[in-house]
Amino acid sequence: MAESWATLGLDLHVEPTGPGLRRGLTDALREAVRSGRLAPGTRLPSSRALAADLGIARNTVADAYADLVAEGWLTARQGSGTRVAGRRVVPPTGTAPHPRLPARPAYDLRPGSPDLTSFPRAEWLKAARRALTAAPHHALDYGDPRGRPELRAALAGYLSRARGVRADPERIVVCAGFAHGLKLLGTVLRARGARAVAVESYGLDAHARILTGCGLDTAALPFDRLGTDPAGLSGADAVLLTPAHQFPMGVPLHRDRRTAVVDWARRTGGLVLEDDYDGEFRYDRQPVGALQGLDPDRVVYLGTASKSLAPGLRLAWMVLPPGLAEEVAAAKGGVDTCGVLDQLTLAGFLTSGAYDRHVRAARLRYRRRRDALVAAVAARAPEARVSGIAAGLHVLLRLPPGTEQSVVQAAHWRGLALHGLARYTHLAARAEPVDALVVGYGTPPDHAWSGALDALCAVLPG
Ligand SMILES: Cc1ncc(COP(=O)(O)O)c(C=O)c1O
């Protein structure tokens, strides 16, 4: 958006305005004039220039201009182009005032959240009621900074069974989301004298910023068709990886590289921080177990409820090498920072089998969405290539070179929130530049899913 409006020489913020390119553009321009942000007399860019900036058809811009001329907001004169009308437009009596622009996109295919409408409310309530009824009074007091023992025991059982993690409840620390766990680890590593934590060329900027906020350097590792390459690890004290399903590229870390990372850690005393953010969602028959199983003394395992249940719970867990659990717990300030009732509820949810039931049902629903997405793209946008489909709640959709920004822009104008790969690319990425979308198919509620898929196909180069 910023670049498109820069052509106008204006610093103007516009919100997405719902489905329909022409309507979206017309509404946004009308709002800019109505609110005074485009002053009377301002000359607008030619329809050709604005269309090129927005990555949309010239006719769409010409139609939007024509609508606004007809409504009296703009004037068009041969030789002087299209300008904002010189006086305020009084809407004809009897017409409704212009509705407020919607703050939310009509459709959302950004990665990050699961379908929040499928949160298992009834089961969670049951587990919460049971947990509160059974909790002894002292459970409501300040507790162990590592988290409630019931939850740590339940997690140890679940993680070893489902993810191949070698988990001892004594070495589990519960935290308020992965981001919180990473911050605690960054603090401890820095206090131990670490200077640099290597990160992947592709990933969440927010996570790299957490590490730099702890005073650590975050150099990017090279990335190729086998995934992240640990060859660039010299000089790092630790490395942050998404081994089961690289975020956002979607490939698992190649088995030779899994071994190489662990060898590096053993050789140098380095630490591997394993982000297993979507480990529950694997759709093919080749299980990718946790890297931590290879060496629990050198790998910190981090899991989260943000994909399997909901990010708003702010519940995650770390399985730490011996010696580190106490330091990480101390970095919490010596108190438990996560609510006891949610911890006890999750413990009951895990031990009763409700978590497994929920994850199995969610996996089936997301798998169907993934299949529909792959089929729709193949049929309607053969120029786009889908990859990273074996796991998780997102896919990578490769686009023809040079088209990423215009596709994201066109989606924006249709009221479809989409993220391009650029925003997940480390500034110093060591990888071939790729034009792609990171499509989160978990995010929409069921009723909006097919509309979101249609909107996506409509903006893909066909
Ligand atoms: C790569 C990655 N790691 C971890 C997480 C989970 O973060 P948190 O537990 O802080 O919500 C996410 C969530 O979107 C993610 O995309």
The ligand as a Gaussian input file, in Angstrom:
#p B3LYP/6-31G(d) Opt

LIG

0 1
 C        7.175000     -20.540000      13.423000
 C        6.307000     -20.390000      14.626000
 N        6.787000     -20.695000      15.826000
 C        6.040000     -20.593000      16.945000
 C        4.747000     -20.136000      16.877000
 C        3.919000     -20.054000      18.134000
 O        4.132000     -18.905000      18.829000
 P        3.381000     -18.631000      20.203000
 O        3.391000     -19.917000      21.006000
 O        4.186000     -17.552000      20.841000
 O        1.974000     -18.211000      19.895000
 C        4.208000     -19.765000      15.659000
 C        2.835000     -19.237000      15.594000
 O        2.376000     -18.707000      14.623000
 C        5.000000     -19.906000      14.505000
 O        4.517000     -19.578000      13.284000

